[in-house]
Amino acid sequence: GSRASAALPPLAKKDKYKVGFAQTESNNPWRLAETKSMQDEAAKLGHQLVYTDAAGSSAKQAADVNSMIAQGVDAIFLPPREDKPLVPVILAARDAGIPVFLIDRDVDHTMAKPGEDYVCFIGSDFIEEATRIGEWLVKNANGKSKIIELEGTTGASAATDRKKGFDDFIAKHSEFKILASQSGDFARDKGRQVAETLLQAHPDADIIYAHNDEMALGAIAALEAAGKTPGKDVLILSIDGEKEGVQAIIDGKIGAICACSPLFGPKAFATMADYAAGKKIPPFIKNEDAFFDATNAKRDFAIAF
Ligand code: GYE
């Protein structure tokens, strides 16, 4: 399409900014920890944070960003719920002269580019997270091989890449088979419902890979309701590292969790300051993630959120 400007808008150097943070939803500890981290850092630095919660709707999140543009915020931090529907408002912010920093999820790079349309993406490498889960599985499967996969929100970069990374890894290990894979929307109750349905269709499944802890905890409830013992009959793997998830490792119900830090505040605001100072910002600023299994879950419990 036609664009008013082709370059990233600059950010004036100021002591205090009015910054938008358009949260996706607030239905799990990961989201709450992320919001708190952004609010705490803004308060610490004395910036005004315009906070919105899209309650799980990409349309509402786009409207929230549009209202931030109308309010004339200096910059916007956005975790795009899906990788395509938020692109038009990212371009609209750019054209309005407001730099956008994507945090925790990215958008489709054929539609918008870091370094051109938005400043950068700050977050985890989701392919790598899924690969680390696969590598742990190969060493710890103990003969288990039949997998049910619970996917995150359809169209979310975190879900797309956690599936791609895992599927690519499994494709190279013919002893494993993915029996079924379906979205549980990154939510505990949806994860429980989808696990229940898929376990009925595939009673021989002995591994569940969930794209986040909330769905893994839902799957544990589904397994227990079906009279199965999580961690024994079915090996469970997930991503995030919330306290209840890491506790489930200690309790022997989850096998391994690749951590995914929700604590974006310090890095997000430091990147904004660097940008205002004219420093070159890399298109991808990668978070380094921890990993939990029975060998360190107790010792490292303090880093769970
Ligand atoms: O893993 C999940 C959340 O986008 C990386 O979204 C994030 C994911 C996180 O709802 O729990």
Residues whose N, C-alpha, C, O or C-beta is under 5 A from the ligand:
A	BS01	GYE	W30 D104 R105 A158 F186 H211 N212 I239 D240 C260
